[in-house]
Amino acid sequence: MLLLISVSVGATAQEQDSTQAKPEKYHISQPWFFYINGGATNYFKAINNENDPYFKAYFNEITPFVGAGIQRKINDVFSIQTEYEFGFARAVGNDYSYYHDINLNGLINFTNLQANDVSQKRYAFYGKVGGGVNIFEPSPNIAKPKDKYKISYQVGLLFDYNLTHHLGLRLGASWRGLDSQYYEGGNDRDYKWLRNPNYLVGEVGLVYKFGKRRGEKTAEDMLDLDKKFGLKEVPLTVNAENKLLPGHEYHVDIKIQKGDLGTPGMLDIPLPKGVYAWNDSTKSYDMTDIHVDYPQLPKGPTMMLSYKILPLKDYAGAQQIDGHFGFYRTGDDSVKASGHLYKDAVYRFAVQVGAFAQYHYTVEELARILHLTQPIKREEQDGYLKFTLGTFDTYPEAEAFRNRIRKDTKIKDAFVVCYKNGARIRSISNEFHGIYDDE
């Protein structure tokens, strides 16, 4: 059966023949959000006396509100939102007035701006900007304002956390403003109560997500396909050119020639014990398999995908990596899948036997002093003249040679050095993820 909620690895999908092999993750595809919220409005009020220009009094006012709204995703980054809020505003003493706020806002999902795999995010940070109409309904006990409504505007931040597939928690804060002050009446004809047009709003609410994108399959559609046609599988074998070395990063390139196939599909490659795939969500090598589900395969005859893998200390030594590409098809097919594995960089190892800052010995002089018969290489680095022996493809080979040098000569502090694509690296441990230690 084809699972819809996929476990994603850090795949860098490449494009070929207008095909971008990026799966539509199912639980991010719900484009509609309905939410209810509540919170508090914090603003300042002023009391003015027309007969006494020196008399002014200010006080802070915090009043509650409740609201609801609809949000529609345009894509994984941008959304539009319409909201309605009903709130209270104390005018005189405990005599409450109330207001209606109707806004249209644009949202940008900061969390998804640079995310390679947005399906793995249980949370989202939004920036909000918009505006609308604020309608003030004064208490019958105070004078009615001259303006029945005012233009409002706002900027703010929202935080969503997904509790389940459909339900989420929302927190938010925004700065809002009106085009002018509200006159809320007064105790008598001499005093005027004015509401400051700038205020802060805090909110908490629940979000319900629903719907699907146009042309996207539902879980029920997928299960019907599974029962009717079954999942067809094409074997995929990835062979290494040489033995996989612990601590070395490798690329796995996968090519799937699928023709006009546009049904749901999946890619599944269990990795050998001790080999891990890069996970974009955790920014580490922690995935034990490569598995991606496609509710609908991308257009184009060819899919090209690239993954990074890393053998670690518990690598069992298996050379062949087997998997399969699965799909649904009602008729004949000629789908082919192939993979290629190669190292990310070329490494060479050597054993350093000396380094001098002031005394520039020749190779012959150093060989005579250290009683060495092996060929010596000389290089300059960081102001030092450094001397090395041997060239090895793997660290264990260089380590064995280092041990022999320490045993057979007076050079007890000989150590292994590494070159990546011809350039010497400073930390072997960092480069090889702790597999080999710096000396």
C-alpha positions as a Markdown table, in Angstrom:
| # | Residue | x | y | z |
|---|---|---|---|---|
| 1 | Met | 0.0 | 0.0 | 0.0 |
| 2 | Leu | 1.3 | 3.5 | -0.8 |
| 3 | Leu | 1.6 | 5.6 | 2.3 |
| 4 | Leu | 0.6 | 9.2 | 1.9 |
| 5 | Ile | 2.3 | 10.8 | 4.9 |
| 6 | Ser | 5.8 | 10.5 | 3.8 |
| 7 | Val | 9.1 | 10.5 | 5.8 |
| 8 | Ser | 11.3 | 12.8 | 3.9 |
| 9 | Val | 15.1 | 12.8 | 3.6 |
| 10 | Gly | 17.2 | 15.7 | 2.4 |
| 11 | Ala | 16.9 | 15.3 | -1.3 |
| 12 | Thr | 18.1 | 17.9 | -3.7 |
| 13 | Ala | 15.7 | 17.6 | -6.6 |
| 14 | Gln | 17.3 | 18.5 | -9.9 |
| 15 | Glu | 15.4 | 19.5 | -13.0 |
| 16 | Gln | 15.7 | 17.7 | -16.3 |
| 17 | Asp | 13.3 | 17.9 | -19.3 |
| 18 | Ser | 11.1 | 20.4 | -17.4 |
| 19 | Thr | 10.7 | 17.9 | -14.6 |
| 20 | Gln | 11.2 | 18.9 | -11.0 |
| 21 | Ala | 11.1 | 15.8 | -8.9 |
| 22 | Lys | 9.8 | 17.5 | -5.7 |
| 23 | Pro | 7.0 | 15.5 | -4.0 |
| 24 | Glu | 3.8 | 17.3 | -2.8 |
| 25 | Lys | 3.8 | 16.4 | 0.9 |
| 26 | Tyr | 0.3 | 15.5 | 1.8 |
| 27 | His | -0.2 | 17.2 | 5.1 |
| 28 | Ile | 1.0 | 20.6 | 3.9 |
| 29 | Ser | -1.5 | 20.7 | 0.9 |
| 30 | Gln | -4.5 | 21.8 | 2.9 |
| 31 | Pro | -5.0 | 25.4 | 1.6 |
| 32 | Trp | -7.9 | 26.5 | 3.8 |
| 33 | Phe | -7.6 | 27.6 | 7.4 |
| 34 | Phe | -10.6 | 28.5 | 9.6 |
| 35 | Tyr | -9.7 | 30.0 | 13.0 |
| 36 | Ile | -11.3 | 31.4 | 16.1 |
| 37 | Asn | -9.4 | 33.7 | 18.4 |
| 38 | Gly | -9.6 | 35.9 | 21.4 |
| 39 | Gly | -7.4 | 38.3 | 23.2 |
| 40 | Ala | -6.9 | 41.8 | 24.5 |
| 41 | Thr | -6.5 | 45.3 | 23.1 |
| 42 | Asn | -4.2 | 47.7 | 24.9 |
| 43 | Tyr | -4.5 | 51.4 | 24.1 |
| 44 | Phe | -4.3 | 54.9 | 25.8 |
| 45 | Lys | -7.1 | 57.3 | 26.4 |
| 46 | Ala | -6.9 | 61.0 | 27.1 |
| 47 | Ile | -9.3 | 63.4 | 28.9 |
| 48 | Asn | -9.3 | 67.0 | 27.7 |
| 49 | Asn | -11.1 | 70.0 | 29.2 |
| 50 | Glu | -11.9 | 72.7 | 26.6 |
| 51 | Asn | -12.1 | 75.4 | 29.4 |
| 52 | Asp | -8.8 | 74.4 | 30.9 |
| 53 | Pro | -6.1 | 73.9 | 28.2 |
| 54 | Tyr | -3.6 | 72.8 | 30.9 |
| 55 | Phe | -5.7 | 69.9 | 32.1 |
| 56 | Lys | -4.8 | 66.6 | 30.5 |
| 57 | Ala | -5.1 | 63.1 | 31.9 |
| 58 | Tyr | -4.0 | 59.9 | 30.3 |
| 59 | Phe | -4.6 | 56.3 | 31.3 |
| 60 | Asn | -4.0 | 52.8 | 29.9 |
| 61 | Glu | -7.0 | 50.8 | 28.8 |
| 62 | Ile | -7.0 | 47.0 | 28.3 |
| 63 | Thr | -10.2 | 45.5 | 26.9 |
| 64 | Pro | -11.1 | 42.0 | 25.5 |
| 65 | Phe | -12.2 | 40.9 | 22.1 |
| 66 | Val | -13.2 | 37.7 | 20.2 |
| 67 | Gly | -13.0 | 37.0 | 16.5 |
| 68 | Ala | -12.9 | 34.5 | 13.7 |
| 69 | Gly | -11.4 | 34.4 | 10.2 |
| 70 | Ile | -10.6 | 32.5 | 7.0 |
| 71 | Gln | -7.1 | 32.1 | 5.6 |
| 72 | Arg | -6.3 | 30.8 | 2.1 |
| 73 | Lys | -2.9 | 29.6 | 1.0 |
| 74 | Ile | -1.6 | 30.9 | -2.3 |
| 75 | Asn | 1.4 | 28.6 | -2.0 |
| 76 | Asp | 3.7 | 27.4 | 0.8 |
| 77 | Val | 4.9 | 31.0 | 1.5 |
| 78 | Phe | 2.1 | 33.4 | 0.8 |
| 79 | Ser | -1.5 | 33.5 | 2.1 |
| 80 | Ile | -4.4 | 35.9 | 2.3 |
| 81 | Gln | -6.6 | 36.3 | 5.3 |
| 82 | Thr | -9.9 | 37.9 | 6.1 |
| 83 | Glu | -10.9 | 38.4 | 9.8 |
| 84 | Tyr | -13.7 | 39.8 | 11.9 |
| 85 | Glu | -13.3 | 40.9 | 15.5 |
| 86 | Phe | -15.8 | 42.1 | 18.1 |
| 87 | Gly | -14.3 | 44.0 | 21.0 |
| 88 | Phe | -15.2 | 46.3 | 23.9 |
| 89 | Ala | -14.0 | 49.8 | 24.7 |
| 90 | Arg | -14.9 | 51.4 | 28.0 |
| 91 | Ala | -16.0 | 55.0 | 27.4 |
| 92 | Val | -17.0 | 56.4 | 30.8 |
| 93 | Gly | -16.6 | 54.7 | 34.1 |
| 94 | Asn | -17.8 | 51.1 | 33.7 |
| 95 | Asp | -20.1 | 52.1 | 30.8 |
| 96 | Tyr | -18.9 | 49.9 | 27.9 |
| 97 | Ser | -19.0 | 50.7 | 24.2 |
| 98 | Tyr | -18.0 | 48.2 | 21.6 |
| 99 | Tyr | -16.5 | 48.0 | 18.1 |
| 100 | His | -16.3 | 45.8 | 15.0 |
| 101 | Asp | -13.0 | 45.3 | 13.1 |
| 102 | Ile | -13.1 | 43.9 | 9.6 |
| 103 | Asn | -9.7 | 43.4 | 7.9 |
| 104 | Leu | -8.1 | 41.9 | 4.9 |
| 105 | Asn | -4.5 | 40.8 | 5.4 |
| 106 | Gly | -1.6 | 39.3 | 3.5 |
| 107 | Leu | 0.6 | 36.7 | 5.3 |
| 108 | Ile | 4.2 | 35.5 | 4.5 |
| 109 | Asn | 5.4 | 32.3 | 6.0 |
| 110 | Phe | 9.0 | 33.0 | 7.1 |
| 111 | Thr | 9.5 | 29.4 | 8.1 |
| 112 | Asn | 9.1 | 28.1 | 4.6 |
| 113 | Leu | 11.1 | 30.8 | 2.8 |
| 114 | Gln | 14.3 | 28.8 | 2.8 |
| 115 | Ala | 13.1 | 25.3 | 3.9 |
| 116 | Asn | 13.9 | 22.5 | 1.5 |
| 117 | Asp | 11.3 | 20.3 | 3.0 |
| 118 | Val | 8.4 | 22.3 | 4.4 |
| 119 | Ser | 6.4 | 19.1 | 5.2 |
| 120 | Gln | 8.6 | 18.4 | 8.1 |
| 121 | Lys | 7.7 | 21.6 | 9.9 |
| 122 | Arg | 5.1 | 21.3 | 12.7 |
| 123 | Tyr | 5.2 | 25.1 | 13.2 |
| 124 | Ala | 5.1 | 28.2 | 11.2 |
| 125 | Phe | 6.0 | 31.9 | 11.8 |
| 126 | Tyr | 4.0 | 34.4 | 9.7 |
| 127 | Gly | 4.4 | 38.1 | 9.1 |
| 128 | Lys | 1.1 | 39.9 | 8.7 |
| 129 | Val | 0.2 | 43.2 | 7.0 |
| 130 | Gly | -3.2 | 44.6 | 6.1 |
| 131 | Gly | -6.1 | 46.8 | 7.1 |
| 132 | Gly | -9.8 | 47.4 | 6.9 |
| 133 | Val | -12.6 | 49.1 | 8.6 |
| 134 | Asn | -13.2 | 49.8 | 12.3 |
| 135 | Ile | -16.8 | 50.5 | 13.3 |
| 136 | Phe | -17.3 | 52.1 | 16.7 |
| 137 | Glu | -20.7 | 51.5 | 18.5 |
| 138 | Pro | -20.9 | 53.9 | 21.5 |
| 139 | Ser | -22.9 | 53.2 | 24.6 |
| 140 | Pro | -26.4 | 55.0 | 24.5 |
| 141 | Asn | -25.2 | 57.0 | 27.6 |
| 142 | Ile | -22.6 | 58.9 | 25.7 |
| 143 | Ala | -22.6 | 61.3 | 22.7 |
| 144 | Lys | -22.2 | 59.5 | 19.4 |
| 145 | Pro | -19.0 | 60.1 | 17.5 |
| 146 | Lys | -19.1 | 62.2 | 14.3 |
| 147 | Asp | -17.6 | 59.3 | 12.3 |
| 148 | Lys | -19.4 | 56.0 | 12.2 |
| 149 | Tyr | -16.3 | 54.2 | 11.0 |
| 150 | Lys | -12.6 | 54.7 | 10.6 |
| 151 | Ile | -9.9 | 53.1 | 8.3 |
| 152 | Ser | -7.6 | 50.7 | 10.2 |
| 153 | Tyr | -4.3 | 49.2 | 9.3 |
| 154 | Gln | -2.0 | 46.7 | 11.0 |
| 155 | Val | 1.3 | 44.9 | 11.0 |
| 156 | Gly | 2.0 | 41.8 | 13.2 |
| 157 | Leu | 3.4 | 38.4 | 13.7 |
| 158 | Leu | 1.7 | 35.0 | 14.0 |
| 159 | Phe | 2.9 | 31.6 | 15.3 |
| 160 | Asp | 1.1 | 28.4 | 14.4 |
| 161 | Tyr | 1.8 | 25.0 | 15.9 |
| 162 | Asn | 0.2 | 21.9 | 14.5 |
| 163 | Leu | -1.4 | 19.8 | 17.2 |
| 164 | Thr | -2.8 | 17.2 | 14.7 |
| 165 | His | -3.2 | 16.8 | 11.0 |
| 166 | His | -6.1 | 19.3 | 10.9 |
| 167 | Leu | -6.0 | 21.2 | 14.2 |
| 168 | Gly | -3.4 | 23.8 | 15.3 |
| 169 | Leu | -2.7 | 26.4 | 18.0 |
| 170 | Arg | -2.2 | 30.1 | 17.0 |
| 171 | Leu | -0.5 | 32.9 | 19.0 |
| 172 | Gly | -0.2 | 36.4 | 17.6 |
| 173 | Ala | 0.6 | 40.1 | 18.3 |
| 174 | Ser | 0.1 | 43.1 | 16.2 |
| 175 | Trp | 0.4 | 46.9 | 16.1 |
| 176 | Arg | -2.7 | 48.6 | 14.8 |
| 177 | Gly | -3.8 | 52.1 | 14.0 |
| 178 | Leu | -6.7 | 54.2 | 12.9 |
| 179 | Asp | -6.8 | 57.1 | 10.6 |
| 180 | Ser | -7.7 | 59.5 | 13.5 |
| 181 | Gln | -8.7 | 59.6 | 17.1 |
| 182 | Tyr | -12.1 | 58.4 | 18.4 |
| 183 | Tyr | -14.2 | 60.9 | 20.4 |
| 184 | Glu | -15.9 | 58.6 | 22.9 |
| 185 | Gly | -18.0 | 61.3 | 24.6 |
| 186 | Gly | -17.5 | 62.8 | 28.1 |
| 187 | Asn | -18.8 | 63.2 | 31.6 |
| 188 | Asp | -20.3 | 66.6 | 30.7 |
| 189 | Arg | -20.0 | 69.2 | 28.0 |
| 190 | Asp | -16.6 | 70.3 | 29.2 |
| 191 | Tyr | -14.7 | 67.0 | 29.1 |
| 192 | Lys | -13.9 | 64.9 | 26.1 |
| 193 | Trp | -12.7 | 61.3 | 26.1 |
| 194 | Leu | -10.4 | 60.6 | 23.2 |
| 195 | Arg | -9.1 | 57.2 | 22.2 |
| 196 | Asn | -5.5 | 57.0 | 20.9 |
| 197 | Pro | -5.5 | 55.8 | 17.2 |
| 198 | Asn | -2.5 | 53.5 | 17.8 |
| 199 | Tyr | -2.8 | 50.4 | 20.0 |
| 200 | Leu | -1.5 | 46.9 | 20.5 |
| 201 | Val | -3.3 | 43.6 | 20.2 |
| 202 | Gly | -2.5 | 40.2 | 21.6 |
| 203 | Glu | -4.4 | 37.0 | 20.5 |
| 204 | Val | -4.6 | 33.3 | 21.1 |
| 205 | Gly | -6.8 | 30.9 | 19.1 |
| 206 | Leu | -7.4 | 27.6 | 17.4 |
| 207 | Val | -6.9 | 26.9 | 13.6 |
| 208 | Tyr | -8.6 | 24.2 | 11.6 |
| 209 | Lys | -7.1 | 23.2 | 8.2 |
| 210 | Phe | -9.1 | 21.6 | 5.5 |
| 211 | Gly | -9.4 | 21.2 | 1.7 |
| 212 | Lys | -7.0 | 20.1 | -1.0 |
| 213 | Arg | -5.1 | 21.8 | -3.8 |
| 214 | Arg | -6.6 | 21.6 | -7.3 |
| 215 | Gly | -5.8 | 18.4 | -9.1 |
| 216 | Glu | -4.4 | 16.7 | -6.0 |
| 217 | Lys | -5.4 | 13.1 | -5.0 |
| 218 | Thr | -7.0 | 12.3 | -1.6 |
| 219 | Ala | -6.1 | 9.4 | 0.6 |
| 220 | Glu | -9.3 | 7.7 | -0.5 |
| 221 | Asp | -8.4 | 8.0 | -4.1 |
| 222 | Met | -5.0 | 6.5 | -3.4 |
| 223 | Leu | -6.4 | 3.5 | -1.6 |
| 224 | Asp | -8.9 | 2.9 | -4.4 |
| 225 | Leu | -6.0 | 2.8 | -6.8 |
| 226 | Asp | -4.1 | 0.4 | -4.6 |
| 227 | Lys | -7.1 | -2.0 | -4.4 |
| 228 | Lys | -7.9 | -1.8 | -8.1 |
| 229 | Phe | -4.5 | -1.9 | -9.8 |
| 230 | Gly | -1.9 | -2.6 | -7.1 |
| 231 | Leu | 1.5 | -1.0 | -6.7 |
| 232 | Lys | 3.9 | -1.9 | -9.5 |
| 233 | Glu | 7.6 | -1.8 | -8.6 |
| 234 | Val | 10.7 | -1.4 | -10.7 |
| 235 | Pro | 13.9 | -2.6 | -9.0 |
| 236 | Leu | 16.7 | 0.0 | -8.4 |
| 237 | Thr | 20.3 | -1.0 | -7.7 |
| 238 | Val | 23.0 | 1.5 | -6.8 |
| 239 | Asn | 26.6 | 0.1 | -7.1 |
| 240 | Ala | 29.6 | 1.8 | -5.6 |
| 241 | Glu | 32.7 | 2.2 | -7.8 |
| 242 | Asn | 34.9 | 1.3 | -4.8 |
| 243 | Lys | 34.5 | 0.2 | -1.2 |
| 244 | Leu | 32.5 | 2.7 | 0.9 |
| 245 | Leu | 34.8 | 4.3 | 3.4 |
| 246 | Pro | 33.4 | 5.3 | 6.9 |
| 247 | Gly | 33.4 | 9.1 | 7.4 |
| 248 | His | 33.4 | 9.9 | 3.6 |
| 249 | Glu | 30.4 | 11.6 | 2.2 |
| 250 | Tyr | 28.9 | 10.2 | -1.0 |
| 251 | His | 26.3 | 11.3 | -3.5 |
| 252 | Val | 23.6 | 9.0 | -4.8 |
| 253 | Asp | 22.2 | 10.1 | -8.2 |
| 254 | Ile | 19.0 | 8.4 | -9.2 |
| 255 | Lys | 17.5 | 8.6 | -12.7 |
| 256 | Ile | 13.9 | 7.4 | -13.4 |
| 257 | Gln | 12.7 | 7.2 | -17.0 |
| 258 | Lys | 9.0 | 7.2 | -16.6 |
| 259 | Gly | 7.7 | 8.4 | -19.9 |
| 260 | Asp | 4.3 | 10.1 | -19.6 |
| 261 | Leu | 3.5 | 8.4 | -16.3 |
| 262 | Gly | 1.6 | 10.8 | -14.0 |
| 263 | Thr | 0.0 | 8.6 | -11.4 |
| 264 | Pro | 0.9 | 8.4 | -7.7 |
| 265 | Gly | 4.3 | 6.9 | -7.0 |
| 266 | Met | 7.0 | 6.3 | -4.4 |
| 267 | Leu | 10.7 | 5.8 | -4.1 |
| 268 | Asp | 12.1 | 3.5 | -1.4 |
| 269 | Ile | 15.8 | 2.7 | -0.8 |
| 270 | Pro | 16.6 | 1.0 | 2.5 |
| 271 | Leu | 20.3 | 1.8 | 3.4 |
| 272 | Pro | 22.8 | -0.8 | 4.6 |
| 273 | Lys | 23.5 | -0.9 | 8.3 |
| 274 | Gly | 25.7 | 2.0 | 9.4 |
| 275 | Val | 24.9 | 4.1 | 6.3 |
| 276 | Tyr | 22.8 | 7.2 | 6.9 |
| 277 | Ala | 21.1 | 9.8 | 4.6 |
| 278 | Trp | 21.2 | 13.6 | 5.1 |
| 279 | Asn | 18.1 | 15.0 | 6.7 |
| 280 | Asp | 17.3 | 18.6 | 5.8 |
| 281 | Ser | 15.0 | 19.0 | 8.8 |
| 282 | Thr | 17.6 | 18.1 | 11.4 |
| 283 | Lys | 20.6 | 19.2 | 9.4 |
| 284 | Ser | 22.4 | 15.9 | 10.1 |
| 285 | Tyr | 22.9 | 12.4 | 8.9 |
| 286 | Asp | 20.2 | 10.5 | 10.8 |
| 287 | Met | 17.9 | 8.8 | 8.2 |
| 288 | Thr | 18.3 | 5.0 | 7.7 |
| 289 | Asp | 16.4 | 4.9 | 4.4 |
| 290 | Ile | 15.5 | 7.1 | 1.5 |
| 291 | His | 11.7 | 7.2 | 1.1 |
| 292 | Val | 9.6 | 9.7 | -0.7 |
| 293 | Asp | 5.9 | 9.4 | -1.6 |
| 294 | Tyr | 4.4 | 11.3 | -4.5 |
| 295 | Pro | 0.6 | 11.8 | -4.5 |
| 296 | Gln | 1.1 | 12.6 | -8.1 |
| 297 | Leu | 4.3 | 12.2 | -10.1 |
| 298 | Pro | 5.8 | 15.4 | -11.7 |
| 299 | Lys | 5.4 | 16.0 | -15.4 |
| 300 | Gly | 8.1 | 15.2 | -17.9 |
| 301 | Pro | 9.6 | 11.9 | -19.1 |
| 302 | Thr | 12.6 | 11.9 | -16.7 |
| 303 | Met | 13.1 | 12.4 | -13.0 |
| 304 | Met | 16.6 | 13.2 | -11.6 |
| 305 | Leu | 17.2 | 13.1 | -7.9 |
| 306 | Ser | 20.3 | 13.4 | -5.8 |
| 307 | Tyr | 20.9 | 12.4 | -2.1 |
| 308 | Lys | 23.8 | 12.6 | 0.3 |
| 309 | Ile | 24.8 | 9.5 | 2.4 |
| 310 | Leu | 27.4 | 8.9 | 5.0 |
| 311 | Pro | 28.8 | 5.6 | 6.3 |
| 312 | Leu | 29.7 | 5.8 | 10.0 |
| 313 | Lys | 31.5 | 3.6 | 12.5 |
| 314 | Asp | 28.8 | 0.9 | 12.6 |
| 315 | Tyr | 28.9 | 0.4 | 8.8 |
| 316 | Ala | 28.7 | -3.3 | 8.0 |
| 317 | Gly | 30.6 | -3.1 | 4.7 |
| 318 | Ala | 27.7 | -3.9 | 2.2 |
| 319 | Gln | 28.6 | -2.6 | -1.3 |
| 320 | Gln | 25.3 | -2.8 | -3.1 |
| 321 | Ile | 22.3 | -0.6 | -2.2 |
| 322 | Asp | 19.0 | -1.9 | -3.4 |
| 323 | Gly | 15.6 | -0.3 | -3.6 |
| 324 | His | 12.6 | 0.2 | -5.9 |
| 325 | Phe | 10.5 | 2.8 | -7.6 |
| 326 | Gly | 6.8 | 2.1 | -7.2 |
| 327 | Phe | 3.8 | 3.5 | -9.2 |
| 328 | Tyr | 0.3 | 2.8 | -10.3 |
| 329 | Arg | -0.5 | 2.1 | -13.9 |
| 330 | Thr | -3.6 | 0.9 | -15.7 |
| 331 | Gly | -1.8 | -0.3 | -18.9 |
| 332 | Asp | 1.6 | -1.3 | -20.1 |
| 333 | Asp | 4.6 | 0.6 | -19.0 |
| 334 | Ser | 8.3 | 0.8 | -19.7 |
| 335 | Val | 9.6 | 2.5 | -16.6 |
| 336 | Lys | 13.4 | 2.3 | -15.9 |
| 337 | Ala | 15.3 | 3.3 | -12.8 |
| 338 | Ser | 19.0 | 3.5 | -12.3 |
| 339 | Gly | 21.4 | 4.8 | -9.7 |
| 340 | His | 25.0 | 5.9 | -9.4 |
| 341 | Leu | 27.1 | 6.5 | -6.3 |
| 342 | Tyr | 30.3 | 8.5 | -6.1 |
| 343 | Lys | 32.4 | 10.3 | -3.5 |
| 344 | Asp | 31.9 | 14.0 | -2.8 |
| 345 | Ala | 35.6 | 14.7 | -2.8 |
| 346 | Val | 39.0 | 13.0 | -3.4 |
| 347 | Tyr | 41.1 | 12.5 | -0.3 |
| 348 | Arg | 44.8 | 11.6 | 0.1 |
| 349 | Phe | 46.7 | 10.9 | 3.3 |
| 350 | Ala | 50.3 | 11.2 | 4.3 |
| 351 | Val | 52.4 | 11.1 | 7.5 |
| 352 | Gln | 54.1 | 14.2 | 8.7 |
| 353 | Val | 57.6 | 13.7 | 10.2 |
| 354 | Gly | 58.8 | 17.3 | 10.7 |
| 355 | Ala | 58.0 | 21.0 | 10.5 |
| 356 | Phe | 60.4 | 23.9 | 10.9 |
| 357 | Ala | 59.8 | 27.7 | 11.0 |
| 358 | Gln | 63.5 | 28.9 | 10.9 |
| 359 | Tyr | 65.7 | 26.1 | 9.8 |
| 360 | His | 65.0 | 25.2 | 6.1 |
| 361 | Tyr | 66.5 | 21.8 | 5.7 |
| 362 | Thr | 66.8 | 20.1 | 2.4 |
| 363 | Val | 65.1 | 16.8 | 1.8 |
| 364 | Glu | 68.4 | 15.1 | 1.8 |
| 365 | Glu | 69.6 | 16.7 | 5.1 |
| 366 | Leu | 66.4 | 15.8 | 6.9 |
| 367 | Ala | 66.6 | 12.2 | 5.6 |
| 368 | Arg | 70.1 | 11.9 | 7.0 |
| 369 | Ile | 69.2 | 13.5 | 10.3 |
| 370 | Leu | 66.1 | 11.3 | 10.8 |
| 371 | His | 67.7 | 8.1 | 9.3 |
| 372 | Leu | 64.9 | 7.8 | 6.8 |
| 373 | Thr | 65.1 | 5.8 | 3.6 |
| 374 | Gln | 61.6 | 6.6 | 2.3 |
| 375 | Pro | 61.1 | 9.5 | -0.2 |
| 376 | Ile | 60.3 | 12.7 | 1.6 |
| 377 | Lys | 58.0 | 15.4 | 0.3 |
| 378 | Arg | 58.3 | 19.1 | 1.3 |
| 379 | Glu | 55.6 | 21.8 | 1.4 |
| 380 | Glu | 55.1 | 25.2 | 2.9 |
| 381 | Gln | 52.0 | 26.0 | 5.0 |
| 382 | Asp | 51.3 | 28.8 | 7.5 |
| 383 | Gly | 54.9 | 29.9 | 7.5 |
| 384 | Tyr | 56.3 | 26.5 | 8.2 |
| 385 | Leu | 58.3 | 24.1 | 6.1 |
| 386 | Lys | 56.6 | 20.7 | 6.5 |
| 387 | Phe | 57.9 | 17.3 | 5.6 |
| 388 | Thr | 55.7 | 14.3 | 4.9 |
| 389 | Leu | 56.1 | 10.6 | 3.9 |
| 390 | Gly | 53.9 | 8.5 | 1.7 |
| 391 | Thr | 50.6 | 8.9 | -0.2 |
| 392 | Phe | 47.6 | 6.8 | 0.8 |
| 393 | Asp | 44.0 | 6.6 | -0.4 |
| 394 | Thr | 42.6 | 5.7 | 3.1 |
| 395 | Tyr | 43.2 | 6.8 | 6.7 |
| 396 | Pro | 43.8 | 3.2 | 8.0 |
| 397 | Glu | 46.7 | 2.7 | 5.5 |
| 398 | Ala | 48.3 | 6.0 | 6.5 |
| 399 | Glu | 47.7 | 5.1 | 10.2 |
| 400 | Ala | 49.5 | 1.8 | 9.8 |
| 401 | Phe | 52.4 | 3.5 | 8.1 |
| 402 | Arg | 52.6 | 6.1 | 10.9 |
| 403 | Asn | 52.8 | 3.3 | 13.5 |
| 404 | Arg | 55.7 | 1.7 | 11.6 |
| 405 | Ile | 57.5 | 5.0 | 11.4 |
| 406 | Arg | 57.1 | 5.6 | 15.2 |
| 407 | Lys | 58.4 | 2.0 | 15.9 |
| 408 | Asp | 61.3 | 1.9 | 13.5 |
| 409 | Thr | 62.7 | 5.4 | 13.8 |
| 410 | Lys | 63.2 | 8.0 | 16.4 |
| 411 | Ile | 60.2 | 10.1 | 15.2 |
| 412 | Lys | 57.8 | 9.3 | 18.0 |
| 413 | Asp | 55.4 | 12.2 | 17.2 |
| 414 | Ala | 54.7 | 11.4 | 13.5 |
| 415 | Phe | 51.1 | 11.9 | 12.6 |
| 416 | Val | 48.6 | 11.5 | 9.8 |
| 417 | Val | 47.6 | 14.5 | 7.6 |
| 418 | Cys | 44.9 | 14.7 | 5.0 |
| 419 | Tyr | 44.4 | 16.5 | 1.7 |
| 420 | Lys | 41.0 | 17.2 | 0.2 |
| 421 | Asn | 41.0 | 17.8 | -3.6 |
| 422 | Gly | 44.7 | 18.6 | -3.2 |
| 423 | Ala | 44.3 | 21.1 | -0.4 |
| 424 | Arg | 45.5 | 20.2 | 3.2 |
| 425 | Ile | 42.7 | 20.3 | 5.8 |
| 426 | Arg | 43.1 | 21.4 | 9.3 |
| 427 | Ser | 40.9 | 18.9 | 11.2 |
| 428 | Ile | 40.6 | 15.3 | 10.2 |
| 429 | Ser | 38.0 | 14.6 | 13.0 |
| 430 | Asn | 35.7 | 17.4 | 11.8 |
| 431 | Glu | 36.0 | 16.4 | 8.1 |
| 432 | Phe | 35.2 | 12.8 | 8.7 |
| 433 | His | 32.5 | 13.3 | 11.4 |
| 434 | Gly | 34.5 | 11.9 | 14.3 |
| 435 | Ile | 35.4 | 8.6 | 12.6 |
| 436 | Tyr | 39.1 | 9.5 | 12.8 |
| 437 | Asp | 40.7 | 11.5 | 15.5 |
| 438 | Asp | 43.2 | 14.4 | 15.2 |
| 439 | Glu | 46.5 | 13.6 | 16.9 |
